[in-house]
Amino acid sequence: MDVQEPLNALIPNPAEVVGLVEKLVGGMWPRSDFDRKAWFERLGFVSGACWDDAAPTVTHYSLRTPLTGELSSSWTSYSGRFLGISLQLYSSMETDNPSTRQGFEDIRSRLDALYGEAANPWHDPVVPAGVWNVNGRRIVIRFFNLQHSGMLLSVDDAGLATASEAEARRRNAPSHWNDSEERVSPFNLPSRGAGTKVHVDPAAH
């Protein structure tokens, strides 16, 4: 995109996106499915099909929002409680697409102006990010720039998001003989009742 091209060429316009974020972080967060449905109706959200085959702790559903354009959006529940929503914005098949980066930078600038300078707890130079904690909610934006370009924006209940991520780490973490942070053991010990065979992790050599 030429730098002189107007911002309203971005669909949806960053101002429209940030306006929706303001609505998501204001007021009460839904604490029941009844509340969520009423909240969705007020916001103009339409829930779609579940994306998960089974019934895991975290469940994803497709979502239609009132934002301009065709977006890939979803909402998520954690242990049956409403966790939050995610929006994929300004996706492109190009690497480092100027429009995608412009959309990300503009939304970050607007959110900085509203909620203060963003934190970036991951410090990942490949995937720039911004995080704001507002009114018990966590706003996260990420700019992906590998084979394709894309921006992901999510607004979640901060407490539920922390609990969900902690559970995911526990579920995915390998077992180590001393549970050391350095993970120096070349062995993965079996869980209790799984037999006595010790599995050697080839990735550790």
Backbone as JSON Lines, residues from 0, in Angstrom:
{"i":0,"aa":"M","n":[0.84,-1.19,0.0],"ca":[0.0,0.0,0.0],"c":[0.88,1.24,0.0]}
{"i":1,"aa":"D","n":[0.56,2.21,-0.82],"ca":[1.29,3.47,-0.84],"c":[1.02,4.22,0.46]}
{"i":2,"aa":"V","n":[2.05,4.87,0.99],"ca":[1.89,5.54,2.27],"c":[0.85,6.66,2.2]}
{"i":3,"aa":"Q","n":[0.56,7.16,0.99],"ca":[-0.42,8.23,0.85],"c":[-1.84,7.7,0.77]}
{"i":4,"aa":"E","n":[-1.98,6.37,0.64],"ca":[-3.32,5.8,0.51],"c":[-4.06,5.96,1.83]}
{"i":5,"aa":"P","n":[-5.32,6.38,1.82],"ca":[-6.01,6.67,3.08],"c":[-6.22,5.42,3.92]}
{"i":6,"aa":"L","n":[-6.28,5.63,5.25],"ca":[-6.44,4.52,6.17],"c":[-7.76,3.8,5.98]}
{"i":7,"aa":"N","n":[-8.79,4.5,5.49],"ca":[-10.08,3.85,5.36],"c":[-10.07,2.77,4.28]}
{"i":8,"aa":"A","n":[-8.92,2.61,3.57],"ca":[-8.8,1.5,2.65],"c":[-8.69,0.17,3.4]}
{"i":9,"aa":"L","n":[-8.32,0.23,4.69],"ca":[-8.26,-0.98,5.51],"c":[-9.67,-1.39,5.89]}
{"i":10,"aa":"I","n":[-9.98,-2.67,5.71],"ca":[-11.31,-3.19,6.03],"c":[-11.17,-4.35,7.0]}
{"i":11,"aa":"P","n":[-11.73,-4.18,8.2],"ca":[-12.45,-3.0,8.71],"c":[-11.48,-1.89,9.09]}
{"i":12,"aa":"N","n":[-11.98,-0.7,9.17],"ca":[-11.17,0.45,9.57],"c":[-10.69,0.24,11.01]}
{"i":13,"aa":"P","n":[-9.42,0.55,11.3],"ca":[-8.92,0.38,12.68],"c":[-9.76,1.08,13.73]}
{"i":14,"aa":"A","n":[-10.32,2.25,13.39],"ca":[-11.18,2.96,14.36],"c":[-12.41,2.12,14.7]}
{"i":15,"aa":"E","n":[-12.95,1.42,13.71],"ca":[-14.11,0.55,13.94],"c":[-13.74,-0.61,14.86]}
{"i":16,"aa":"V","n":[-12.56,-1.18,14.63],"ca":[-12.1,-2.3,15.46],"c":[-11.92,-1.85,16.91]}
{"i":17,"aa":"V","n":[-11.24,-0.73,17.09],"ca":[-10.98,-0.24,18.45],"c":[-12.29,0.16,19.14]}
{"i":18,"aa":"G","n":[-13.24,0.68,18.39],"ca":[-14.55,0.97,18.97],"c":[-15.21,-0.27,19.53]}
{"i":19,"aa":"L","n":[-15.08,-1.39,18.82],"ca":[-15.63,-2.65,19.32],"c":[-14.88,-3.1,20.57]}
{"i":20,"aa":"V","n":[-13.56,-2.96,20.58],"ca":[-12.78,-3.33,21.76],"c":[-13.25,-2.54,22.98]}
{"i":21,"aa":"E","n":[-13.51,-1.24,22.8],"ca":[-14.0,-0.42,23.91],"c":[-15.3,-0.99,24.48]}
{"i":22,"aa":"K","n":[-16.17,-1.46,23.62],"ca":[-17.42,-2.06,24.11],"c":[-17.16,-3.36,24.85]}
{"i":23,"aa":"L","n":[-16.17,-4.13,24.39],"ca":[-15.87,-5.42,25.01],"c":[-15.26,-5.27,26.4]}
{"i":24,"aa":"V","n":[-14.5,-4.21,26.61],"ca":[-13.85,-4.05,27.91],"c":[-14.68,-3.2,28.88]}
{"i":25,"aa":"G","n":[-15.72,-2.57,28.39],"ca":[-16.57,-1.76,29.26],"c":[-17.7,-2.59,29.87]}
{"i":26,"aa":"G","n":[-18.21,-2.16,30.99],"ca":[-19.36,-2.81,31.6],"c":[-19.03,-4.17,32.2]}
{"i":27,"aa":"M","n":[-20.08,-4.95,32.46],"ca":[-19.94,-6.25,33.1],"c":[-19.61,-7.33,32.06]}
{"i":28,"aa":"W","n":[-18.78,-8.28,32.48],"ca":[-18.44,-9.42,31.65],"c":[-19.47,-10.53,31.88]}
{"i":29,"aa":"P","n":[-19.9,-11.23,30.84],"ca":[-20.89,-12.3,31.03],"c":[-20.39,-13.39,31.96]}
{"i":30,"aa":"R","n":[-21.2,-13.75,32.96],"ca":[-20.82,-14.79,33.92],"c":[-21.66,-16.06,33.77]}
{"i":31,"aa":"S","n":[-22.56,-16.07,32.82],"ca":[-23.37,-17.26,32.55],"c":[-23.65,-17.3,31.06]}
{"i":32,"aa":"D","n":[-24.11,-18.44,30.57],"ca":[-24.42,-18.53,29.15],"c":[-25.62,-17.65,28.8]}
{"i":33,"aa":"F","n":[-26.53,-17.5,29.74],"ca":[-27.66,-16.6,29.52],"c":[-27.16,-15.16,29.34]}
{"i":34,"aa":"D","n":[-26.23,-14.75,30.21],"ca":[-25.65,-13.4,30.09],"c":[-24.9,-13.24,28.77]}
{"i":35,"aa":"R","n":[-24.16,-14.29,28.38],"ca":[-23.39,-14.2,27.14],"c":[-24.31,-14.0,25.94]}
{"i":36,"aa":"K","n":[-25.38,-14.76,25.88],"ca":[-26.31,-14.65,24.75],"c":[-26.92,-13.25,24.68]}
{"i":37,"aa":"A","n":[-27.3,-12.7,25.82],"ca":[-27.87,-11.35,25.83],"c":[-26.81,-10.32,25.43]}
{"i":38,"aa":"W","n":[-25.59,-10.52,25.9],"ca":[-24.48,-9.62,25.58],"c":[-24.17,-9.67,24.09]}
{"i":39,"aa":"F","n":[-24.12,-10.88,23.52],"ca":[-23.9,-11.03,22.08],"c":[-24.97,-10.3,21.29]}
{"i":40,"aa":"E","n":[-26.21,-10.42,21.73],"ca":[-27.31,-9.77,20.99],"c":[-27.14,-8.25,21.01]}
{"i":41,"aa":"R","n":[-26.75,-7.71,22.16],"ca":[-26.55,-6.26,22.25],"c":[-25.4,-5.8,21.35]}
{"i":42,"aa":"L","n":[-24.36,-6.63,21.22],"ca":[-23.19,-6.26,20.43],"c":[-23.34,-6.58,18.94]}
{"i":43,"aa":"G","n":[-24.38,-7.31,18.58],"ca":[-24.56,-7.71,17.19],"c":[-23.73,-8.91,16.8]}
{"i":44,"aa":"F","n":[-23.36,-9.75,17.78],"ca":[-22.61,-10.97,17.51],"c":[-23.58,-12.12,17.24]}
{"i":45,"aa":"V","n":[-23.16,-13.03,16.33],"ca":[-23.95,-14.23,16.06],"c":[-23.03,-15.43,16.21]}
{"i":46,"aa":"S","n":[-23.36,-16.31,17.14],"ca":[-22.54,-17.49,17.38],"c":[-22.81,-18.55,16.32]}
{"i":47,"aa":"G","n":[-21.74,-19.26,15.94],"ca":[-21.87,-20.33,14.96],"c":[-21.5,-21.68,15.55]}
{"i":48,"aa":"A","n":[-21.05,-22.58,14.69],"ca":[-20.79,-23.95,15.09],"c":[-19.54,-24.07,15.94]}
{"i":49,"aa":"C","n":[-19.51,-25.14,16.73],"ca":[-18.33,-25.47,17.52],"c":[-17.23,-25.98,16.6]}
{"i":50,"aa":"W","n":[-15.99,-25.56,16.83],"ca":[-14.87,-26.0,16.0],"c":[-14.23,-27.29,16.5]}
{"i":51,"aa":"D","n":[-14.55,-27.71,17.71],"ca":[-13.87,-28.86,18.32],"c":[-14.7,-30.12,18.19]}
{"i":52,"aa":"D","n":[-14.04,-31.22,17.81],"ca":[-14.75,-32.48,17.64],"c":[-15.21,-33.04,18.97]}
{"i":53,"aa":"A","n":[-14.3,-33.04,19.95],"ca":[-14.64,-33.57,21.27],"c":[-15.16,-32.43,22.14]}
{"i":54,"aa":"A","n":[-15.07,-32.61,23.44],"ca":[-15.5,-31.57,24.37],"c":[-14.35,-31.27,25.32]}
{"i":55,"aa":"P","n":[-13.29,-30.61,24.84],"ca":[-12.15,-30.32,25.69],"c":[-12.5,-29.21,26.69]}
{"i":56,"aa":"T","n":[-11.57,-28.92,27.58],"ca":[-11.78,-27.86,28.56],"c":[-12.0,-26.53,27.86]}
{"i":57,"aa":"V","n":[-11.22,-26.29,26.79],"ca":[-11.36,-25.07,26.0],"c":[-12.1,-25.42,24.7]}
{"i":58,"aa":"T","n":[-13.18,-24.71,24.45],"ca":[-14.01,-24.99,23.28],"c":[-14.15,-23.72,22.44]}
{"i":59,"aa":"H","n":[-14.0,-23.87,21.12],"ca":[-14.05,-22.73,20.2],"c":[-15.31,-22.8,19.33]}
{"i":60,"aa":"Y","n":[-15.88,-21.63,19.07],"ca":[-17.07,-21.51,18.23],"c":[-16.84,-20.41,17.2]}
{"i":61,"aa":"S","n":[-17.36,-20.61,16.01],"ca":[-17.27,-19.55,15.01],"c":[-18.15,-18.38,15.45]}
{"i":62,"aa":"L","n":[-17.82,-17.2,14.94],"ca":[-18.51,-15.99,15.39],"c":[-18.62,-15.02,14.23]}
{"i":63,"aa":"R","n":[-19.81,-14.43,14.07],"ca":[-20.0,-13.33,13.13],"c":[-20.14,-12.05,13.92]}
{"i":64,"aa":"T","n":[-19.36,-11.04,13.54],"ca":[-19.36,-9.77,14.26],"c":[-19.98,-8.68,13.38]}
{"i":65,"aa":"P","n":[-20.27,-7.52,13.95],"ca":[-20.82,-6.42,13.14],"c":[-19.75,-5.64,12.38]}
{"i":66,"aa":"L","n":[-18.48,-6.02,12.49],"ca":[-17.42,-5.3,11.8],"c":[-17.56,-5.44,10.28]}
{"i":67,"aa":"T","n":[-17.13,-4.43,9.57],"ca":[-17.17,-4.45,8.12],"c":[-16.23,-5.5,7.56]}
{"i":68,"aa":"G","n":[-16.64,-6.18,6.49],"ca":[-15.77,-7.14,5.83],"c":[-16.0,-8.56,6.3]}
{"i":69,"aa":"E","n":[-15.38,-9.48,5.58],"ca":[-15.46,-10.9,5.92],"c":[-14.27,-11.25,6.8]}
{"i":70,"aa":"L","n":[-14.53,-11.56,8.07],"ca":[-13.47,-11.86,9.02],"c":[-13.59,-13.3,9.52]}
{"i":71,"aa":"S","n":[-12.46,-13.87,9.86],"ca":[-12.46,-15.16,10.56],"c":[-12.42,-14.85,12.05]}
{"i":72,"aa":"S","n":[-13.55,-15.08,12.72],"ca":[-13.67,-14.72,14.14],"c":[-14.18,-15.91,14.92]}
{"i":73,"aa":"S","n":[-13.92,-15.89,16.21],"ca":[-14.38,-16.99,17.06],"c":[-14.59,-16.5,18.48]}
{"i":74,"aa":"W","n":[-15.36,-17.28,19.25],"ca":[-15.43,-17.07,20.69],"c":[-15.1,-18.38,21.37]}
{"i":75,"aa":"T","n":[-14.65,-18.28,22.62],"ca":[-14.08,-19.43,23.32],"c":[-14.69,-19.55,24.7]}
{"i":76,"aa":"S","n":[-14.91,-20.8,25.12],"ca":[-15.31,-21.05,26.5],"c":[-14.24,-21.89,27.18]}
{"i":77,"aa":"Y","n":[-14.1,-21.71,28.47],"ca":[-13.15,-22.48,29.28],"c":[-13.91,-23.09,30.45]}
{"i":78,"aa":"S","n":[-13.94,-24.4,30.51],"ca":[-14.69,-25.13,31.55],"c":[-16.14,-24.64,31.62]}
{"i":79,"aa":"G","n":[-16.71,-24.39,30.45],"ca":[-18.1,-23.99,30.37],"c":[-18.37,-22.52,30.63]}
{"i":80,"aa":"R","n":[-17.31,-21.74,30.88],"ca":[-17.46,-20.3,31.14],"c":[-16.95,-19.51,29.94]}
{"i":81,"aa":"F","n":[-17.6,-18.39,29.66],"ca":[-17.21,-17.57,28.53],"c":[-15.82,-16.98,28.77]}
{"i":82,"aa":"L","n":[-14.88,-17.31,27.88],"ca":[-13.5,-16.84,28.01],"c":[-13.26,-15.56,27.23]}
{"i":83,"aa":"G","n":[-13.64,-15.51,25.93],"ca":[-13.43,-14.3,25.17],"c":[-13.61,-14.5,23.69]}
{"i":84,"aa":"I","n":[-13.2,-13.49,22.91],"ca":[-13.34,-13.56,21.46],"c":[-11.99,-13.3,20.79]}
{"i":85,"aa":"S","n":[-11.85,-13.77,19.56],"ca":[-10.65,-13.54,18.76],"c":[-11.06,-13.13,17.35]}
{"i":86,"aa":"L","n":[-10.3,-12.19,16.78],"ca":[-10.54,-11.7,15.43],"c":[-9.25,-11.81,14.63]}
{"i":87,"aa":"Q","n":[-9.33,-12.36,13.42],"ca":[-8.2,-12.35,12.49],"c":[-8.42,-11.21,11.51]}
{"i":88,"aa":"L","n":[-7.47,-10.27,11.5],"ca":[-7.64,-9.03,10.73],"c":[-6.54,-8.87,9.69]}
{"i":89,"aa":"Y","n":[-6.89,-8.28,8.56],"ca":[-5.94,-7.84,7.54],"c":[-5.04,-8.97,7.06]}
{"i":90,"aa":"S","n":[-5.6,-10.15,6.88],"ca":[-4.82,-11.31,6.43],"c":[-4.4,-11.15,4.98]}
{"i":91,"aa":"S","n":[-3.19,-11.62,4.66],"ca":[-2.66,-11.53,3.31],"c":[-1.79,-12.74,3.04]}
{"i":92,"aa":"M","n":[-1.74,-13.17,1.79],"ca":[-0.87,-14.27,1.4],"c":[0.57,-13.82,1.24]}
{"i":93,"aa":"E","n":[0.83,-12.52,1.33],"ca":[2.17,-11.98,1.17],"c":[2.9,-11.91,2.51]}
{"i":94,"aa":"T","n":[4.21,-12.07,2.47],"ca":[5.04,-11.83,3.65],"c":[5.21,-10.34,3.86]}
{"i":95,"aa":"D","n":[5.09,-9.91,5.13],"ca":[5.27,-8.51,5.51],"c":[4.42,-7.58,4.66]}
{"i":96,"aa":"N","n":[3.15,-7.92,4.54],"ca":[2.23,-7.1,3.75],"c":[2.08,-5.71,4.37]}
{"i":97,"aa":"P","n":[2.27,-4.62,3.6],"ca":[2.2,-3.27,4.17],"c":[0.85,-2.95,4.8]}
{"i":98,"aa":"S","n":[-0.24,-3.42,4.2],"ca":[-1.57,-3.14,4.76],"c":[-1.74,-3.81,6.11]}
{"i":99,"aa":"T","n":[-1.28,-5.06,6.2],"ca":[-1.4,-5.79,7.47],"c":[-0.62,-5.08,8.56]}
{"i":100,"aa":"R","n":[0.62,-4.71,8.24],"ca":[1.45,-4.02,9.23],"c":[0.85,-2.66,9.6]}
{"i":101,"aa":"Q","n":[0.31,-1.95,8.62],"ca":[-0.29,-0.66,8.9],"c":[-1.49,-0.81,9.83]}
{"i":102,"aa":"G","n":[-2.33,-1.82,9.56],"ca":[-3.47,-2.06,10.42],"c":[-3.05,-2.37,11.85]}
{"i":103,"aa":"F","n":[-2.04,-3.22,11.99],"ca":[-1.53,-3.58,13.31],"c":[-1.0,-2.35,14.05]}
{"i":104,"aa":"E","n":[-0.17,-1.56,13.37],"ca":[0.43,-0.4,14.01],"c":[-0.62,0.65,14.38]}
{"i":105,"aa":"D","n":[-1.62,0.82,13.52],"ca":[-2.65,1.82,13.81],"c":[-3.5,1.39,15.0]}
{"i":106,"aa":"I","n":[-3.88,0.12,15.04],"ca":[-4.69,-0.36,16.17],"c":[-3.87,-0.29,17.47]}
{"i":107,"aa":"R","n":[-2.61,-0.66,17.42],"ca":[-1.76,-0.57,18.62],"c":[-1.66,0.88,19.1]}
{"i":108,"aa":"S","n":[-1.48,1.8,18.18],"ca":[-1.38,3.21,18.54],"c":[-2.67,3.71,19.21]}
{"i":109,"aa":"R","n":[-3.81,3.32,18.65],"ca":[-5.09,3.74,19.22],"c":[-5.31,3.13,20.61]}
{"i":110,"aa":"L","n":[-4.94,1.87,20.78],"ca":[-5.1,1.24,22.09],"c":[-4.13,1.82,23.11]}
{"i":111,"aa":"D","n":[-2.92,2.16,22.67],"ca":[-1.98,2.85,23.56],"c":[-2.57,4.17,24.06]}
{"i":112,"aa":"A","n":[-3.21,4.9,23.15],"ca":[-3.79,6.18,23.52],"c":[-4.92,6.01,24.53]}
{"i":113,"aa":"L","n":[-5.67,4.92,24.43],"ca":[-6.79,4.69,25.33],"c":[-6.37,4.1,26.67]}
{"i":114,"aa":"Y","n":[-5.44,3.13,26.64],"ca":[-5.17,2.32,27.83],"c":[-3.71,2.36,28.3]}
{"i":115,"aa":"G","n":[-2.9,3.25,27.73],"ca":[-1.5,3.31,28.11],"c":[-0.66,2.4,27.23]}
{"i":116,"aa":"E","n":[0.65,2.56,27.36],"ca":[1.57,1.81,26.51],"c":[1.44,0.31,26.74]}
{"i":117,"aa":"A","n":[1.42,-0.44,25.66],"ca":[1.23,-1.89,25.75],"c":[2.45,-2.57,26.36]}
{"i":118,"aa":"A","n":[2.2,-3.67,27.05],"ca":[3.27,-4.56,27.49],"c":[3.51,-5.6,26.39]}
{"i":119,"aa":"N","n":[4.69,-6.22,26.41],"ca":[4.99,-7.3,25.47],"c":[5.76,-8.38,26.24]}
{"i":120,"aa":"P","n":[5.04,-9.24,26.97],"ca":[5.71,-10.21,27.84],"c":[6.5,-11.27,27.09]}
{"i":121,"aa":"W","n":[6.25,-11.44,25.78],"ca":[6.92,-12.51,25.05],"c":[8.24,-12.06,24.41]}
{"i":122,"aa":"H","n":[8.38,-10.8,24.12],"ca":[9.63,-10.26,23.53],"c":[10.07,-11.07,22.32]}
{"i":123,"aa":"D","n":[9.12,-11.4,21.48],"ca":[9.4,-12.2,20.29],"c":[9.59,-11.26,19.1]}
{"i":124,"aa":"P","n":[10.8,-11.15,18.55],"ca":[11.01,-10.22,17.44],"c":[10.3,-10.65,16.16]}
{"i":125,"aa":"V","n":[9.98,-11.93,16.05],"ca":[9.32,-12.43,14.84],"c":[7.83,-12.14,14.87]}
{"i":126,"aa":"V","n":[7.23,-12.14,16.07],"ca":[5.79,-11.91,16.2],"c":[5.59,-10.73,17.16]}
{"i":127,"aa":"P","n":[5.62,-9.48,16.66],"ca":[5.36,-8.33,17.53],"c":[3.99,-8.44,18.18]}
{"i":128,"aa":"A","n":[3.89,-7.97,19.42],"ca":[2.64,-8.12,20.16],"c":[2.45,-6.95,21.1]}
{"i":129,"aa":"G","n":[1.22,-6.78,21.54],"ca":[0.89,-5.79,22.56],"c":[-0.16,-6.37,23.47]}
{"i":130,"aa":"V","n":[-0.04,-6.1,24.78],"ca":[-0.98,-6.62,25.77],"c":[-1.4,-5.48,26.69]}
{"i":131,"aa":"W","n":[-2.71,-5.35,26.91],"ca":[-3.26,-4.38,27.85],"c":[-4.2,-5.11,28.8]}
{"i":132,"aa":"N","n":[-4.15,-4.77,30.07],"ca":[-5.09,-5.3,31.06],"c":[-6.01,-4.17,31.49]}
{"i":133,"aa":"V","n":[-7.29,-4.33,31.18],"ca":[-8.27,-3.26,31.39],"c":[-9.54,-3.84,32.0]}
{"i":134,"aa":"N","n":[-9.92,-3.37,33.17],"ca":[-11.21,-3.73,33.75],"c":[-11.41,-5.24,33.87]}
{"i":135,"aa":"G","n":[-10.34,-5.95,34.26],"ca":[-10.42,-7.4,34.4],"c":[-10.38,-8.16,33.1]}
{"i":136,"aa":"R","n":[-10.14,-7.44,32.01],"ca":[-10.03,-8.06,30.71],"c":[-8.62,-7.91,30.16]}
{"i":137,"aa":"R","n":[-8.22,-8.83,29.3],"ca":[-6.9,-8.77,28.69],"c":[-7.07,-8.63,27.18]}
{"i":138,"aa":"I","n":[-6.51,-7.54,26.64],"ca":[-6.5,-7.3,25.2],"c":[-5.13,-7.71,24.67]}
{"i":139,"aa":"V","n":[-5.11,-8.54,23.64],"ca":[-3.84,-8.98,23.04],"c":[-3.92,-8.78,21.54]}
{"i":140,"aa":"I","n":[-2.88,-8.16,20.96],"ca":[-2.75,-8.12,19.51],"c":[-1.4,-8.72,19.13]}
{"i":141,"aa":"R","n":[-1.38,-9.44,18.0],"ca":[-0.15,-10.04,17.5],"c":[-0.09,-9.83,15.99]}
{"i":142,"aa":"F","n":[1.12,-9.58,15.49],"ca":[1.35,-9.43,14.06],"c":[2.18,-10.62,13.59]}
{"i":143,"aa":"F","n":[1.59,-11.45,12.72],"ca":[2.26,-12.63,12.21],"c":[2.84,-12.33,10.83]}
{"i":144,"aa":"N","n":[4.08,-12.72,10.63],"ca":[4.77,-12.32,9.41],"c":[5.75,-13.4,8.98]}
{"i":145,"aa":"L","n":[5.24,-14.6,8.76],"ca":[6.1,-15.69,8.3],"c":[5.82,-15.89,6.81]}
{"i":146,"aa":"Q","n":[5.22,-17.0,6.42],"ca":[4.88,-17.19,5.0],"c":[3.78,-16.24,4.57]}
{"i":147,"aa":"H","n":[2.87,-15.92,5.48],"ca":[1.77,-15.01,5.2],"c":[1.78,-13.9,6.24]}
{"i":148,"aa":"S","n":[0.96,-12.89,6.03],"ca":[0.82,-11.8,7.01],"c":[-0.57,-11.88,7.63]}
{"i":149,"aa":"G","n":[-0.64,-11.52,8.88],"ca":[-1.93,-11.5,9.54],"c":[-1.84,-10.86,10.9]}
{"i":150,"aa":"M","n":[-2.97,-10.4,11.37],"ca":[-3.05,-9.82,12.71],"c":[-4.12,-10.54,13.49]}
{"i":151,"aa":"L","n":[-3.82,-10.9,14.74],"ca":[-4.79,-11.54,15.61],"c":[-5.06,-10.61,16.79]}
{"i":152,"aa":"L","n":[-6.33,-10.36,17.07],"ca":[-6.75,-9.56,18.21],"c":[-7.68,-10.39,19.07]}
{"i":153,"aa":"S","n":[-7.42,-10.41,20.36],"ca":[-8.31,-11.14,21.27],"c":[-8.61,-10.29,22.49]}
{"i":154,"aa":"V","n":[-9.8,-10.46,23.02],"ca":[-10.22,-9.84,24.27],"c":[-10.78,-10.95,25.14]}
{"i":155,"aa":"D","n":[-10.14,-11.17,26.3],"ca":[-10.5,-12.28,27.16],"c":[-10.71,-11.82,28.6]}
{"i":156,"aa":"D","n":[-11.42,-12.64,29.34],"ca":[-11.43,-12.5,30.79],"c":[-10.02,-12.81,31.29]}
{"i":157,"aa":"A","n":[-9.35,-11.85,31.94],"ca":[-7.93,-12.01,32.29],"c":[-7.69,-13.2,33.21]}
{"i":158,"aa":"G","n":[-8.54,-13.39,34.2],"ca":[-8.36,-14.5,35.12],"c":[-8.55,-15.85,34.46]}
{"i":159,"aa":"L","n":[-9.6,-15.98,33.64],"ca":[-9.83,-17.24,32.95],"c":[-8.73,-17.52,31.93]}
{"i":160,"aa":"A","n":[-8.23,-16.47,31.26],"ca":[-7.15,-16.67,30.3],"c":[-5.9,-17.2,30.98]}
{"i":161,"aa":"T","n":[-5.57,-16.66,32.14],"ca":[-4.4,-17.13,32.89],"c":[-4.58,-18.58,33.32]}
{"i":162,"aa":"A","n":[-5.76,-18.93,33.82],"ca":[-6.03,-20.31,34.24],"c":[-5.97,-21.27,33.06]}
{"i":163,"aa":"S","n":[-6.54,-20.87,31.93],"ca":[-6.54,-21.72,30.74],"c":[-5.12,-21.98,30.25]}
{"i":164,"aa":"E","n":[-4.29,-20.93,30.23],"ca":[-2.92,-21.08,29.74],"c":[-2.09,-21.92,30.7]}
{"i":165,"aa":"A","n":[-2.31,-21.77,32.0],"ca":[-1.59,-22.57,32.98],"c":[-1.95,-24.05,32.82]}
{"i":166,"aa":"E","n":[-3.23,-24.34,32.61],"ca":[-3.65,-25.72,32.4],"c":[-3.03,-26.3,31.13]}
{"i":167,"aa":"A","n":[-2.98,-25.49,30.07],"ca":[-2.4,-25.96,28.81],"c":[-0.92,-26.29,28.99]}
{"i":168,"aa":"R","n":[-0.2,-25.46,29.77],"ca":[1.22,-25.74,30.02],"c":[1.38,-27.03,30.81]}
{"i":169,"aa":"R","n":[0.55,-27.24,31.81],"ca":[0.63,-28.49,32.59],"c":[0.33,-29.7,31.73]}
{"i":170,"aa":"R","n":[-0.66,-29.57,30.87],"ca":[-1.07,-30.71,30.04],"c":[-0.01,-31.05,29.0]}
{"i":171,"aa":"N","n":[0.68,-30.03,28.49],"ca":[1.64,-30.27,27.42],"c":[3.07,-30.46,27.89]}
{"i":172,"aa":"A","n":[3.34,-30.16,29.15],"ca":[4.72,-30.25,29.63],"c":[5.15,-31.71,29.76]}
{"i":173,"aa":"P","n":[6.36,-32.07,29.27],"ca":[6.87,-33.43,29.46],"c":[7.26,-33.67,30.9]}
{"i":174,"aa":"S","n":[7.27,-34.94,31.31],"ca":[7.7,-35.29,32.65],"c":[9.22,-35.46,32.66]}
{"i":175,"aa":"H","n":[9.88,-34.92,33.68],"ca":[11.33,-35.01,33.8],"c":[11.68,-35.51,35.2]}
{"i":176,"aa":"W","n":[12.79,-36.21,35.28],"ca":[13.13,-36.9,36.53],"c":[13.25,-35.94,37.71]}
{"i":177,"aa":"N","n":[13.74,-34.7,37.48],"ca":[13.87,-33.75,38.58],"c":[13.0,-32.51,38.41]}
{"i":178,"aa":"D","n":[12.15,-32.52,37.35],"ca":[11.27,-31.39,37.08],"c":[12.03,-30.08,37.05]}
{"i":179,"aa":"S","n":[13.28,-30.14,36.57],"ca":[14.13,-28.96,36.58],"c":[13.74,-28.01,35.47]}
{"i":180,"aa":"E","n":[13.94,-26.74,35.72],"ca":[13.64,-25.73,34.71],"c":[14.55,-25.89,33.5]}
{"i":181,"aa":"E","n":[15.78,-26.39,33.76],"ca":[16.73,-26.54,32.67],"c":[16.42,-27.74,31.78]}
{"i":182,"aa":"R","n":[15.57,-28.68,32.31],"ca":[15.2,-29.88,31.53],"c":[16.46,-30.62,31.06]}
{"i":183,"aa":"V","n":[17.37,-30.93,32.02],"ca":[18.64,-31.52,31.64],"c":[18.56,-33.04,31.51]}
{"i":184,"aa":"S","n":[17.5,-33.65,32.03],"ca":[17.43,-35.1,31.99],"c":[17.16,-35.61,30.59]}
{"i":185,"aa":"P","n":[17.86,-36.68,30.16],"ca":[17.58,-37.26,28.84],"c":[16.43,-38.23,28.87]}
{"i":186,"aa":"F","n":[15.76,-38.38,30.03],"ca":[14.69,-39.36,30.16],"c":[13.35,-38.69,30.39]}
{"i":187,"aa":"N","n":[12.32,-39.33,29.86],"ca":[10.95,-39.01,30.2],"c":[10.4,-40.17,31.0]}
{"i":188,"aa":"L","n":[10.19,-39.99,32.3],"ca":[9.7,-41.08,33.13],"c":[8.22,-41.31,32.87]}
{"i":189,"aa":"P","n":[7.77,-42.59,32.94],"ca":[6.35,-42.88,32.71],"c":[5.52,-42.37,33.85]}
{"i":190,"aa":"S","n":[4.25,-42.08,33.57],"ca":[3.35,-41.69,34.64],"c":[3.02,-42.9,35.49]}
{"i":191,"aa":"R","n":[2.55,-42.65,36.71],"ca":[2.25,-43.73,37.64],"c":[1.23,-44.69,37.05]}
{"i":192,"aa":"G","n":[1.54,-45.96,37.15],"ca":[0.63,-46.98,36.65],"c":[0.8,-47.28,35.18]}
{"i":193,"aa":"A","n":[1.76,-46.64,34.52],"ca":[1.94,-46.83,33.08],"c":[3.0,-47.87,32.77]}
{"i":194,"aa":"G","n":[3.53,-48.55,33.81],"ca":[4.58,-49.55,33.56],"c":[5.92,-49.03,34.0]}
{"i":195,"aa":"T","n":[6.96,-49.83,33.82],"ca":[8.28,-49.47,34.33],"c":[9.26,-49.1,33.24]}
{"i":196,"aa":"K","n":[8.88,-49.17,32.01],"ca":[9.8,-48.86,30.92],"c":[10.11,-47.37,30.9]}
{"i":197,"aa":"V","n":[11.4,-47.05,30.76],"ca":[11.83,-45.67,30.66],"c":[12.02,-45.34,29.21]}
{"i":198,"aa":"H","n":[11.37,-44.24,28.8],"ca":[11.46,-43.81,27.4],"c":[12.58,-42.78,27.26]}
{"i":199,"aa":"V","n":[13.49,-43.05,26.32],"ca":[14.55,-42.1,26.05],"c":[14.08,-41.13,24.99]}
{"i":200,"aa":"D","n":[14.14,-39.84,25.32],"ca":[13.68,-38.8,24.39],"c":[14.8,-38.51,23.4]}
{"i":201,"aa":"P","n":[14.67,-38.89,22.13],"ca":[15.75,-38.67,21.18],"c":[16.05,-37.2,20.94]}
{"i":202,"aa":"A","n":[15.07,-36.32,21.22],"ca":[15.3,-34.9,21.0],"c":[16.27,-34.32,22.02]}
{"i":203,"aa":"A","n":[16.5,-35.08,23.1],"ca":[17.39,-34.56,24.14],"c":[18.84,-34.84,23.82]}
{"i":204,"aa":"H","n":[19.14,-35.66,22.77],"ca":[20.52,-35.97,22.43],"c":[21.01,-35.07,21.31]}
